[in-house]
Amino acid sequence: MSTKPTTTELEWTELDQRAVDTARILAADAVQKVGNGHPGTAMSLAPAAYTLFQKVMRHDPADPDWVGRDRFVLSAGHTSLTLYTQLYLAGFGLELSDLEAFRTWGSKTPGHPEYGHTKGVETTTGPLGQGIANAVGMAMAARYERGLFDPQAPEGTSPFDHMIYAIAGDGCLQEGISHEASALAGHQKLGNLVLLWDDNHISIEGDTETAVSEDTLKRYEAYGWHVQRVEQQEDGDLDPKALFAALRAAKAETGRPSFIAARSIIAWPAPDAQGTEAAHGSALGADEVAATKRVLGFDPEKSFVVSDEVLAHTRKALDRGREAKAAWEKDFSAWRTANPERAAEFDRINANELPAGWEDVLPVFETGKDVATRAASGKVLQALGAIVPELWGGSADLAGSNNTTIDKDSSFLPVGNPLPEADPYGRTVHFGIREHAMAASMNGIALHGHTRIYGGTFLVFSDYMRNAVRLSALMHVPVTYVWTHDSVGLGEDGPTHQPVEHLASLRAIPGLNLVRPADANETVVAWREIMRRHTKVYGKGAPHGLALTRQGVPTYERNEDAAKGGYVLAEAEGGAPQVILIGTGSEVQLAVAAREALQAEGVPTRVVSMPSVEWFEEQDQAYRDGVLPPSVRARVAVEAGIGLTWHRYVGDAGRIVSLEHFGASADAKVLFREFGFTPEAVTAAARESLAAAAR
């Protein structure tokens, strides 16, 4: 388990050491200037980050999005200066003024790294442990991408072979998501993944012995990882040569993910702050910063000083990057020549375009027949799978219920897995009962590029995923969540499995588009719109969540306006509508039935199906007013969940048929009757609304 460096030694010069110490001082100065932040870890981790960016990783600072690059994930996002200082030194586009503007309005150096905001930042990190799962997803995506474009190439010879490196702290490893993600990575034997643990024994409350006593290295051995321990130098600093040797050994281990434990001293070499919890999340103080500069041979009276010699030395990363990219492009060109069909597929996918004729394969469902929307979704996935090879995904051990098996004969599993359908480049992902890691790894897969990922579970378990879902929305990442069993209509499993608050709760996440189709044909339109929105035509991406029924629901004529989020499903007869009934999902049928009763009473009634509030709100005011005329104040919204979403749509005279309490264990039909989800209840609510509107 513990290894001593035996591989080629690192060339380490005085300029390298000076560059590391410069990064330390820059971190201390940046936090001191703004008055808040996390200096200590950035100081102690500087040798590790520098070794990765200057000595190990394949990247081109002039082209941060180069397809052939290695990826770096800073899971311990609070130590963002660990990354920012290396991006500055290597020439990714950050300059000294950006470090001076750390954590201030409009700067390129926010408190935690943000994807799409700063060149060289591969993912938004901050909530601890998310980055570990992102890195696992990137490693999975790299393997799947290789299977798409170059599956026959011998190991290590493909232009699609690259590494994923991540740095995690004690907090990342304490969060439960680290267990889920690390177990998944070990099971998948992701030999292209290296995780460096900054073992500094410090968290906000002090020494980690206050909360942690397990043997972390044995934990990772149990997951099936290749495990190494890097010893400190005698003075307590990280040893770059030992780190380099461990990283080389990790890269050579292609059959397992690698875990490297590096014992460090937080805020090293600050004379009084090193090893203290205060150095984790507070400025060191002017006196301590000055003292640290004296220890390292810097002028204590000057701040944000980088010598010309150091910067010229570290910016040689631009030359190395240019050379590495040129060598890669030579191999890539040879691959293109040898694989013209796959090269054409790569060009299409790299351009974020869908194959010709993809819409033609989508199913059309017969009207009048009851079909569960989860079943309809499954049919869509199987149809798309035959023509869109970059589409893949699975479920958190609920594939049979979620209908997420895109190919039952092709499971994404490593070489050596005994299942007959196992394939390292398979289409169907078995995430296991790991909803949180599933969502966060999906973010990593999408960020890696070149594939389209979906993942399923019950809607009620979206709570387990929420932090990762929030980050997918924050990053505008095009992932698709398939959430089934979307209401008390799931039946006898009872209140523990029946979502009540979840629809409204998910709609509260800015940037997440939640789609709850009324029937099988709306489900097809929803999937088609999601696929379209995840192409270059729409520009900024977004995550989507499908909320799908377990029970069968009536199938209506397909209406393309479902892609607008809300539309007139059934128009009023006998004049302009006097009342509008708004429904989603399985409750649309109740609105349709209530309309029949109201029309029989001589009340012209319109039914609006609103599968996606977010899509509807994107439409112009004229369209929205056309669907929901402001002049019609009598309105009823019906949804088998809390009514929080619907107040703004029904107004002061409107009524909401909702569920403001938990469910119960019984047959779905019984539950809907007992909880007031009936045509009669909707009709009664409409009468109340008509009376209120008339006052």
Phi and psi in degrees as a GROMACS rama.xvg file:
@    title "Ramachandran Plot"
@    xaxis  label "Phi"
@    yaxis  label "Psi"
@TYPE xy
-78.7635  133.406  SER-2
-125.294  151.48  THR-3
-104.495  145.515  LYS-4
-57.9248  122.936  PRO-5
-126.576  -7.72026  THR-6
-88.5055  -179.006  THR-7
-51.3264  132.097  THR-8
-77.397  154.185  GLU-9
-76.5734  136.877  LEU-10
-84.168  115.945  GLU-11
-130.779  114.657  TRP-12
-104.453  173.021  THR-13
-61.5746  -33.3138  GLU-14
-67.7095  -35.598  LEU-15
-61.4507  -47.4518  ASP-16
-64.0023  -38.3087  GLN-17
-66.1758  -35.0351  ARG-18
-65.8588  -40.9244  ALA-19
-61.9042  -47.1317  VAL-20
-66.0443  -32.7316  ASP-21
-62.6927  -42.7987  THR-22
-60.4015  -39.0542  ALA-23
-62.3177  -46.8186  ARG-24
-67.3575  -37.8708  ILE-25
-61.8165  -39.4644  LEU-26
-63.9879  -45.4067  ALA-27
-64.1141  -41.8893  ALA-28
-64.9005  -41.9426  ASP-29
-63.3031  -44.4972  ALA-30
-69.8832  -39.3133  VAL-31
-62.5013  -39.0964  GLN-32
-66.6954  -46.3941  LYS-33
-79.7165  -22.3869  VAL-34
91.1219  2.92096  GLY-35
-158.338  160.231  ASN-36
136.862  -163.933  GLY-37
-129.996  85.7817  HIS-38
-80.742  -34.0319  PRO-39
-60.4516  -46.8202  GLY-40
-69.8819  -37.2316  THR-41
-62.4887  -33.2731  ALA-42
-70.3095  -47.66  MET-43
-73.9873  -28.4718  SER-44
-85.5512  -6.05918  LEU-45
-51.8282  -42.4277  ALA-46
-62.4765  -37.2458  PRO-47
-69.4161  -46.842  ALA-48
-64.0915  -42.5991  ALA-49
-62.565  -43.3655  TYR-50
-60.651  -42.0022  THR-51
-64.0301  -51.1891  LEU-52
-76.5087  -27.9966  PHE-53
-104.186  -21.5099  GLN-54
-123.406  -18.7536  LYS-55
-120.134  -54.5913  VAL-56
-72.7232  147.379  MET-57
-94.3371  111.483  ARG-58
-156.138  165.053  HIS-59
-126.731  103.791  ASP-60
-56.2302  -26.1734  PRO-61
-76.6446  -15.5653  ALA-62
-139.376  76.8674  ASP-63
-61.5314  -18.5372  PRO-64
-100.547  11.1168  ASP-65
-49.923  128.405  TRP-66
-58.8029  -36.2912  VAL-67
-85.0478  7.13963  GLY-68
-73.6344  155.341  ARG-69
-72.764  154.723  ASP-70
-107.062  146.088  ARG-71
-125.797  130.976  PHE-72
-123.606  122.956  VAL-73
-95.2931  89.7834  LEU-74
-63.8094  -37.2526  SER-75
-78.9178  71.221  ALA-76
-64.6159  -19.503  GLY-77
-62.9774  -27.0792  HIS-78
-91.1923  49.2783  THR-79
-56.8565  -29.6931  SER-80
-64.8898  -22.2579  LEU-81
-56.2224  -41.6426  THR-82
-82.4381  -46.1279  LEU-83
-59.9855  -40.8501  TYR-84
-64.072  -37.1671  THR-85
-72.8214  -35.9389  GLN-86
-63.5086  -37.8985  LEU-87
-66.8352  -51.3216  TYR-88
-63.5188  -37.5507  LEU-89
-81.4487  -16.626  ALA-90
95.6253  32.8946  GLY-91
-78.2117  -5.51535  PHE-92
124.185  -19.3931  GLY-93
-73.7585  143.844  LEU-94
-123.526  174.838  GLU-95
-58.713  -36.4102  LEU-96
-62.9882  -29.4487  SER-97
-69.7384  -37.8771  ASP-98
-68.4471  -35.3653  LEU-99
-66.7025  -23.5274  GLU-100
-95.7219  16.6877  ALA-101
-49.9204  130.314  PHE-102
62.6132  26.8917  ARG-103
-116.342  162.6  THR-104
-55.531  127.743  TRP-105
78.8933  1.6375  GLY-106
-78.6123  161.776  SER-107
-84.338  2.2873  LYS-108
-125.764  69.0435  THR-109
-67.7631  170.972  PRO-110
-57.7913  -36.3307  GLY-111
-125.292  149.111  HIS-112
-60.3018  137.618  PRO-113
-125.187  121.666  GLU-114
-62.3717  135.557  TYR-115
83.3608  -6.4234  GLY-116
-103.579  -36.2151  HIS-117
-128.147  125.548  THR-118
-60.6327  135.288  LYS-119
95.6688  -9.75159  GLY-120
-90.926  116.33  VAL-121
-85.1761  -20.7069  GLU-122
-162.027  153.554  THR-123
-80.0311  123.737  THR-124
-128.162  160.168  THR-125
165.825  -63.9437  GLY-126
-59.1287  119.391  PRO-127
-63.1788  139.33  LEU-128
91.6779  -21.2654  GLY-129
-59.8415  -40.2505  GLN-130
-63.9612  -33.9896  GLY-131
-58.9791  -47.8888  ILE-132
-67.9713  -36.1026  ALA-133
-57.8182  -44.9027  ASN-134
-64.4272  -38.6719  ALA-135
-61.2889  -43.5361  VAL-136
-62.1298  -41.3921  GLY-137
-61.663  -39.954  MET-138
-66.3609  -38.8124  ALA-139
-63.7394  -43.799  MET-140
-63.6756  -39.0293  ALA-141
-61.1473  -39.6461  ALA-142
-68.1503  -43.596  ARG-143
-65.1338  -40.2579  TYR-144
-60.6197  -42.0068  GLU-145
-60.5633  -39.409  ARG-146
-64.9745  -32.4937  GLY-147
-68.3865  -41.0979  LEU-148
-111.941  -24.6566  PHE-149
-153.435  54.7874  ASP-150
-70.4872  -24.8973  PRO-151
-88.4034  -8.57591  GLN-152
-65.0249  138.618  ALA-153
-59.0168  152.96  PRO-154
-55.2304  131.3  GLU-155
82.3814  4.1415  GLY-156
-110.683  -6.23429  THR-157
-87.8878  145.138  SER-158
-64.897  -9.90712  PRO-159
-97.7053  7.18164  PHE-160
-86.6839  125.023  ASP-161
-157.382  172.347  HIS-162
-109.818  154.654  MET-163
-117.236  119.929  ILE-164
-112.584  139.648  TYR-165
-139.691  147.412  ALA-166
-116.668  128.402  ILE-167
-125.806  153.98  ALA-168
-109.328  -176.89  GLY-169
-58.7342  -40.2179  ASP-170
-63.5789  -39.5141  GLY-171
-58.7914  -41.2018  CYS-172
-78.0722  -18.7615  LEU-173
-79.9481  -31.9771  GLN-174
-62.8089  140.359  GLU-175
-61.0958  -27.8819  GLY-176
-62.0788  -27.9338  ILE-177
-64.8263  -35.6069  SER-178
-65.5296  -50.1386  HIS-179
-57.1082  -49.3374  GLU-180
-68.4088  -40.4391  ALA-181
-70.1281  -36.5208  SER-182
-64.826  -41.0395  ALA-183
-63.129  -43.5144  LEU-184
-63.5538  -41.2876  ALA-185
-64.6252  -42.2856  GLY-186
-62.9407  -37.8381  HIS-187
-81.7835  -5.48704  GLN-188
54.1494  52.8595  LYS-189
-80.1257  85.8724  LEU-190
-70.4857  -6.71668  GLY-191
-95.9052  14.1249  ASN-192
-117.856  129.545  LEU-193
-127.484  124.997  VAL-194
-116.079  120.19  LEU-195
-100.306  122.234  LEU-196
-97.6279  118.712  TRP-197
-81.1565  94.6234  ASP-198
-88.0044  75.3411  ASP-199
-100.868  0.358922  ASN-200
64.7123  17.4673  HIS-201
-126.04  133.152  ILE-202
-131.951  -176.189  SER-203
-59.3811  -34.7339  ILE-204
-87.3767  4.85356  GLU-205
118.328  -148.714  GLY-206
-59.5447  136.415  ASP-207
-65.6559  -10.0572  THR-208
-64.2083  -13.8137  GLU-209
-66.4835  -21.7592  THR-210
-136.015  -13.1639  ALA-211
-129.455  134.541  VAL-212
-141.308  -0.0795037  SER-213
-74.385  161.552  GLU-214
-87.8276  101.601  ASP-215
-66.011  -36.6254  THR-216
-65.6114  -39.8239  LEU-217
-68.0083  -33.2911  LYS-218
-57.876  -46.6164  ARG-219
-73.4701  -29.8447  TYR-220
-61.3491  -40.8891  GLU-221
-64.7667  -30.0369  ALA-222
-71.4318  -14.9483  TYR-223
95.8692  21.2365  GLY-224
-88.3571  156.277  TRP-225
-80.8053  123.753  HIS-226
-119.924  134.216  VAL-227
-134.536  151.82  GLN-228
-118.741  126.582  ARG-229
-102.403  123.495  VAL-230
-81.095  152.479  GLU-231
-75.1591  164.09  GLN-232
-73.4235  166.658  GLN-233
-60.6756  -31.0395  GLU-234
-82.776  -0.459884  ASP-235
97.8187  -10.5872  GLY-236
-76.0166  158.397  ASP-237
-63.9696  146.412  LEU-238
-100.47  105.638  ASP-239
-61.1642  -36.5328  PRO-240
-67.0727  -40.3724  LYS-241
-67.7554  -39.0121  ALA-242
-62.3598  -44.4065  LEU-243
-60.4109  -44.7066  PHE-244
-62.9155  -41.51  ALA-245
-65.5351  -39.4888  ALA-246
-66.7253  -37.7337  LEU-247
-65.1452  -41.4505  ARG-248
-65.3757  -37.2896  ALA-249
-65.0137  -42.0375  ALA-250
-65.651  -32.8163  LYS-251
-72.6761  -20.9132  ALA-252
-85.3348  94.6568  GLU-253
-93.3379  -7.39214  THR-254
-97.682  -5.32411  GLY-255
-146.771  151.795  ARG-256
-67.9539  156.582  PRO-257
-116.943  139.175  SER-258
-121.571  123.446  PHE-259
-118.18  119.38  ILE-260
-96.669  124.756  ALA-261
-124.905  108.592  ALA-262
-70.6944  126.193  ARG-263
-131.518  169.537  SER-264
-116.908  113.996  ILE-265
-58.211  137.932  ILE-266
68.1163  14.8113  ALA-267
-59.3491  134.255  TRP-268
-108.967  33.5179  PRO-269
-55.3833  125.883  ALA-270
-57.3961  -44.8744  PRO-271
-106.608  -24.7197  ASP-272
-86.147  -22.0965  ALA-273
-61.1722  138.788  GLN-274
79.0699  7.26848  GLY-275
-109.055  151.565  THR-276
-67.5798  -26.8761  GLU-277
-60.9885  -32.2106  ALA-278
-72.4407  -12.6903  ALA-279
-68.2321  -49.7948  HIS-280
-131.195  24.7715  GLY-281
-140.811  151.777  SER-282
-59.4717  146.477  ALA-283
-70.7963  -26.0605  LEU-284
100.079  146.023  GLY-285
-57.9904  -41.6238  ALA-286
-65.6466  -41.4803  ASP-287
-71.2918  -35.9142  GLU-288
-63.2072  -44.2007  VAL-289
-62.6489  -42.1326  ALA-290
-63.7775  -38.8937  ALA-291
-64.9569  -40.0899  THR-292
-62.4414  -39.459  LYS-293
-64.5977  -40.8225  ARG-294
-59.4295  -38.9685  VAL-295
-92.8481  1.16026  LEU-296
82.9662  26.1916  GLY-297
-103.996  157.637  PHE-298
-72.7225  116.763  ASP-299
-68.5899  -13.4484  PRO-300
-90.2335  -7.36016  GLU-301
-116.172  147.132  LYS-302
-125.074  152.6  SER-303
53.2522  48.9834  PHE-304
-105.059  126.153  VAL-305
-129.25  121.172  VAL-306
-68.7155  151.604  SER-307
-60.559  -36.4846  ASP-308
-64.7019  -42.4197  GLU-309
-65.0005  -47.161  VAL-310
-65.9071  -39.7081  LEU-311
-62.0527  -37.453  ALA-312
-67.403  -47.6906  HIS-313
-73.9367  -28.8677  THR-314
-74.2498  -4.52877  ARG-315
-62.9588  -14.0546  LYS-316
-58.5781  -28.9591  ALA-317
-65.064  -40.8875  LEU-318
-67.0231  -45.5078  ASP-319
-62.9487  -39.698  ARG-320
-63.7242  -41.8447  GLY-321
-62.3688  -41.3183  ARG-322
-67.4722  -42.4001  GLU-323
-63.8974  -41.3197  ALA-324
-66.8553  -39.3824  LYS-325
-63.1067  -41.7548  ALA-326
-64.5987  -41.6404  ALA-327
-63.9265  -43.1282  TRP-328
-63.6045  -30.5967  GLU-329
-65.1012  -45.6475  LYS-330
-65.7988  -38.8885  ASP-331
-64.7301  -40.0124  PHE-332
-63.404  -41.1318  SER-333
-63.5653  -40.2449  ALA-334
-62.2519  -43.0059  TRP-335
-58.9742  -43.256  ARG-336
-64.5237  -40.3219  THR-337
-79.5057  -17.9025  ALA-338
-133.719  66.1516  ASN-339
-61.6877  -38.5306  PRO-340
-68.7968  -44.0326  GLU-341
-67.4225  -33.3334  ARG-342
-64.6534  -39.6543  ALA-343
-64.5455  -38.7961  ALA-344
-65.5083  -40.5551  GLU-345
-60.5278  -44.4675  PHE-346
-61.495  -41.3822  ASP-347
-63.5556  -47.8456  ARG-348
-68.7107  -40.0795  ILE-349
-63.8786  -29.8724  ASN-350
-81.9441  -0.423807  ALA-351
59.9857  46.1228  ASN-352
-115.185  154.931  GLU-353
-97.2071  154.666  LEU-354
-66.9576  151.403  PRO-355
-59.2829  138.341  ALA-356
81.4936  7.96017  GLY-357
-64.4122  -33.4817  TRP-358
-70.9281  -25.1853  GLU-359
-68.0524  -20.5553  ASP-360
-87.4276  -8.29215  VAL-361
-66.84  137.236  LEU-362
-72.821  155.557  PRO-363
-120.293  127.448  VAL-364
-98.9068  142.624  PHE-365
-67.8025  133.822  GLU-366
-70.7779  151.878  THR-367
89.7646  -17.7795  GLY-368
-92.2222  137.255  LYS-369
-77.798  125.482  ASP-370
-138.347  132.175  VAL-371
-68.9125  137.4  ALA-372
-67.1515  -24.9149  THR-373
-64.9375  -37.1647  ARG-374
-68.7515  -40.4732  ALA-375
-62.1013  -41.5866  ALA-376
-59.7466  -41.7318  SER-377
-61.0515  -39.3938  GLY-378
-65.3548  -39.3168  LYS-379
-62.4865  -46.2825  VAL-380
-61.5405  -41.8974  LEU-381
-66.0321  -36.5239  GLN-382
-68.1322  -45.1343  ALA-383
-67.41  -34.859  LEU-384
-57.6303  -30.8183  GLY-385
-72.3629  -18.3657  ALA-386
-125.664  -15.0944  ILE-387
-117.841  87.5738  VAL-388
-66.2316  -22.5742  PRO-389
-78.975  -7.03757  GLU-390
-85.4969  124.21  LEU-391
-152.185  167.361  TRP-392
161.027  -168.589  GLY-393
-175.271  -142.009  GLY-394
-149.63  160.692  SER-395
-86.3989  64.3692  ALA-396
69.2964  24.4156  ASP-397
-129.908  28.1064  LEU-398
-57.0686  -40.1566  ALA-399
-65.2503  -29.4513  GLY-400
-88.6826  -35.779  SER-401
-81.9652  -15.5069  ASN-402
57.566  49.1793  ASN-403
-109.432  10.5947  THR-404
-82.1039  105.686  THR-405
-78.3284  -27.5881  ILE-406
-153.733  106.891  ASP-407
-68.869  -14.9266  LYS-408
-101.485  12.0684  ASP-409
-145.428  95.5241  SER-410
-101.989  133.733  SER-411
-73.2621  94.0927  PHE-412
-144.241  150.719  LEU-413
-74.6985  164.811  PRO-414
-57.3851  134.036  VAL-415
102.232  -14.2431  GLY-416
-68.4557  134.446  ASN-417
-76.9255  -12.2264  PRO-418
-64.2008  136.579  LEU-419
-63.2582  -27.1697  PRO-420
-89.8026  3.1402  GLU-421
-63.4797  136.399  ALA-422
-154.348  125.608  ASP-423
-60.2021  -18.7878  PRO-424
-113.161  26.511  TYR-425
-68.634  165.834  GLY-426
-90.0615  -33.5953  ARG-427
-98.4099  122.332  THR-428
-97.9704  129.899  VAL-429
-101.967  93.4772  HIS-430
-73.2439  -15.8862  PHE-431
74.2329  179.553  GLY-432
-80.3848  70.1743  ILE-433
-140.996  64.8751  ARG-434
-59.462  -41.1755  GLU-435
-66.4878  -47.7569  HIS-436
-65.5427  -33.8255  ALA-437
-57.9806  -51.1934  MET-438
-64.137  -43.8427  ALA-439
-70.7191  -35.7626  ALA-440
-70.6585  -32.3591  SER-441
-60.2715  -39.4617  MET-442
-58.6222  -45.103  ASN-443
-63.3454  -39.8908  GLY-444
-61.6023  -46.7772  ILE-445
-64.9851  -40.3416  ALA-446
-66.1156  -31.7701  LEU-447
-63.559  -34.2929  HIS-448
94.3619  164.439  GLY-449
74.6277  3.71146  HIS-450
-141.068  163.623  THR-451
-119.29  121.005  ARG-452
-115.452  142.671  ILE-453
-134.095  158.887  TYR-454
-152.002  141.705  GLY-455
-122.466  153.539  GLY-456
-165.571  -178.007  THR-457
-71.4517  147.461  PHE-458
-57.493  -36.9656  LEU-459
-62.5847  -26.9675  VAL-460
-86.7157  3.10065  PHE-461
-60.6867  -21.8424  SER-462
-59.9829  -38.092  ASP-463
-65.4605  -23.6834  TYR-464
-97.2029  -7.24385  MET-465
-56.3  -42.6703  ARG-466
-61.8031  -39.7108  ASN-467
-70.4294  -36.3245  ALA-468
-63.5245  -42.8987  VAL-469
-59.9425  -41.0696  ARG-470
-69.1913  -34.4013  LEU-471
-62.2215  -37.3786  SER-472
-71.0726  -40.9798  ALA-473
-62.0059  -37.1924  LEU-474
-89.8275  -5.23277  MET-475
58.6672  45.5843  HIS-476
-89.3011  128.658  VAL-477
-80.9065  76.3635  PRO-478
-111.463  160.311  VAL-479
-126.598  122.155  THR-480
-97.7429  127.641  TYR-481
-105.133  98.651  VAL-482
-105.077  113.471  TRP-483
-107.815  178.346  THR-484
57.3583  61.3863  HIS-485
-87.9834  4.50927  ASP-486
-162.386  -174.731  SER-487
-60.8559  -12.8541  VAL-488
-62.8187  -8.8309  GLY-489
-71.3881  -19.8966  LEU-490
93.8275  -129.193  GLY-491
-68.6344  -14.4612  GLU-492
-63.0577  -20.7899  ASP-493
85.1755  -172.216  GLY-494
-64.581  -25.2323  PRO-495
-66.0194  -24.9452  THR-496
-111.591  -1.97596  HIS-497
-98.1758  112.395  GLN-498
-69.889  136.792  PRO-499
-125.45  -52.484  VAL-500
-91.1481  -5.54256  GLU-501
-70.4653  -39.2106  HIS-502
-61.3574  -49.8877  LEU-503
-64.6434  -38.1951  ALA-504
-64.5255  -42.3126  SER-505
-71.0511  -35.5583  LEU-506
-64.995  -18.2957  ARG-507
-77.5625  -10.2355  ALA-508
-83.4389  114.27  ILE-509
-61.2274  131.324  PRO-510
92.8496  -9.46628  GLY-511
-93.4221  126.584  LEU-512
-97.4  113.62  ASN-513
-99.0864  130.508  LEU-514
-124.849  120.454  VAL-515
-120.275  90.7244  ARG-516
-68.8243  148.527  PRO-517
-79.3614  -27.4959  ALA-518
-158.652  -173.699  ASP-519
-63.8849  -42.4099  ALA-520
-70.7251  -35.5423  ASN-521
-63.8715  -33.6498  GLU-522
-63.3867  -40.7411  THR-523
-62.5585  -47.6132  VAL-524
-61.5403  -38.5396  VAL-525
-63.0317  -47.5472  ALA-526
-61.8917  -41.8604  TRP-527
-61.8077  -42.8481  ARG-528
-66.5639  -39.0166  GLU-529
-62.0313  -45.2622  ILE-530
-61.3243  -42.3181  MET-531
-62.6541  -43.8853  ARG-532
-67.917  -19.9916  ARG-533
-92.6451  26.9773  HIS-534
-116.139  173.194  THR-535
-66.3537  -20.3237  LYS-536
-59.0309  -34.9461  VAL-537
-88.9118  -4.10784  TYR-538
70.7775  -116.104  GLY-539
-61.9722  131.208  LYS-540
-83.242  178.608  GLY-541
-161.471  147.55  ALA-542
-77.7082  151.985  PRO-543
-129.014  143.004  HIS-544
-122.227  126.942  GLY-545
-97.8098  127.078  LEU-546
-106.477  113.385  ALA-547
-123.703  149.496  LEU-548
-82.775  149.934  THR-549
-80.9554  -41.2455  ARG-550
-85.5679  156.889  GLN-551
-69.6437  145.152  GLY-552
-133.25  152.182  VAL-553
-60.4949  145.734  PRO-554
-100.05  128.769  THR-555
-106.361  171.161  TYR-556
-60.1336  140.262  GLU-557
-67.3404  132.591  ARG-558
-126.659  117.384  ASN-559
-64.6889  -19.9618  GLU-560
-69.1055  -8.21509  ASP-561
-57.9264  -27.7955  ALA-562
-68.2375  -12.7735  ALA-563
-90.0177  2.24823  LYS-564
91.2518  -32.399  GLY-565
-154.093  141.055  GLY-566
-159.809  166.249  TYR-567
-82.0983  109.572  VAL-568
-81.9951  -41.1062  LEU-569
-138.642  122.972  ALA-570
-86.2904  153.588  GLU-571
-65.2817  144.731  ALA-572
-115.182  145.564  GLU-573
84.99  20.5399  GLY-574
133.179  -179.371  GLY-575
-62.5642  148.935  ALA-576
-62.1579  135.944  PRO-577
-95.8284  -23.7272  GLN-578
-145.013  145.508  VAL-579
-117.651  130.12  ILE-580
-106.837  121.03  LEU-581
-108.582  127.429  ILE-582
-135.703  159.974  GLY-583
-133.101  156.184  THR-584
52.2854  -136.889  GLY-585
-68.338  -11.1888  SER-586
-89.7865  -6.65072  GLU-587
-60.7997  -37.3417  VAL-588
-61.5009  -31.1474  GLN-589
-68.8498  -39.7259  LEU-590
-65.2425  -39.1906  ALA-591
-63.1636  -44.19  VAL-592
-67.5446  -39.4936  ALA-593
-64.9055  -36.5016  ALA-594
-58.9493  -42.9554  ARG-595
-59.0604  -42.2946  GLU-596
-66.3692  -42.61  ALA-597
-68.4621  -40.071  LEU-598
-61.8575  -37.5574  GLN-599
-64.4135  -26.247  ALA-600
-87.086  0.977025  GLU-601
87.9234  18.5105  GLY-602
-104.532  105.363  VAL-603
-59.117  122.305  PRO-604
-130.23  130.392  THR-605
-103.901  139.43  ARG-606
-108.816  125.161  VAL-607
-111.307  124.478  VAL-608
-94.4117  127.939  SER-609
-125.756  80.5662  MET-610
-65.5839  -29.334  PRO-611
-141.041  110.322  SER-612
-60.3043  -39.0848  VAL-613
-65.7161  -45.0634  GLU-614
-63.9355  -39.0546  TRP-615
-63.0648  -40.7721  PHE-616
-69.0519  -17.7142  GLU-617
-73.8986  -21.738  GLU-618
-72.3312  157.686  GLN-619
-70.25  164.798  ASP-620
-61.6371  -35.4651  GLN-621
-62.8321  -42.2237  ALA-622
-66.2528  -46.1269  TYR-623
-62.054  -40.4067  ARG-624
-68.8847  -28.6294  ASP-625
-67.6096  -33.9315  GLY-626
-81.1764  -43.0811  VAL-627
-122.257  79.8434  LEU-628
-59.0614  128.296  PRO-629
-57.4943  -26.0513  PRO-630
-69.9195  -18.8232  SER-631
-95.2765  98.3719  VAL-632
-87.4573  -18.9557  ARG-633
-81.2189  113.085  ALA-634
-145.056  148.199  ARG-635
-133.835  130.983  VAL-636
-109.195  138.175  ALA-637
-131.732  122.725  VAL-638
-154.359  135.871  GLU-639
-81.0143  65.0349  ALA-640
-167.487  -177.057  GLY-641
-65.2482  152.175  ILE-642
-88.189  11.9664  GLY-643
-54.2465  -36.7229  LEU-644
-64.0083  -30.7151  THR-645
-97.8502  -7.03024  TRP-646
-59.7817  -39.3518  HIS-647
-71.02  -18.0867  ARG-648
-93.7417  -25.8339  TYR-649
-94.9311  -23.7858  VAL-650
73.2652  -170.545  GLY-651
-71.8132  -22.947  ASP-652
-97.9373  -3.84766  ALA-653
-82.3233  170.929  GLY-654
-133.287  152.639  ARG-655
-125.889  125.754  ILE-656
-96.9768  106.112  VAL-657
-140.006  -178.12  SER-658
-123.167  107.941  LEU-659
-104.087  25.2421  GLU-660
-153.13  172.235  HIS-661
-74.3773  166.517  PHE-662
-87.2948  -153.97  GLY-663
-155.456  168.679  ALA-664
-93.4954  108.901  SER-665
-171.193  171.754  ALA-666
-59.7692  146.345  ASP-667
-57.4963  -42.5499  ALA-668
-63.696  -37.8  LYS-669
-65.1445  -44.2566  VAL-670
-63.2836  -43.8705  LEU-671
-62.9725  -38.8796  PHE-672
-67.8469  -46.8505  ARG-673
-69.2789  -30.1335  GLU-674
-94.7181  7.83926  PHE-675
82.6003  22.0314  GLY-676
-98.2073  79.1345  PHE-677
-137.087  157.501  THR-678
-57.1652  -35.4476  PRO-679
-63.8512  -40.7136  GLU-680
-65.9764  -39.6763  ALA-681
-67.3147  -40.4762  VAL-682
-62.1087  -43.909  THR-683
-63.307  -40.4899  ALA-684
-64.1765  -36.812  ALA-685
-64.0191  -41.5935  ALA-686
-62.4708  -41.8607  ARG-687
-61.4739  -42.173  GLU-688
-67.2597  -39.5164  SER-689
-60.3009  -41.7256  LEU-690
-66.0321  -41.7777  ALA-691
-65.8434  -38.3196  ALA-692
-68.9078  -26.4475  ALA-693
-80.1456  -16.7956  ALA-694
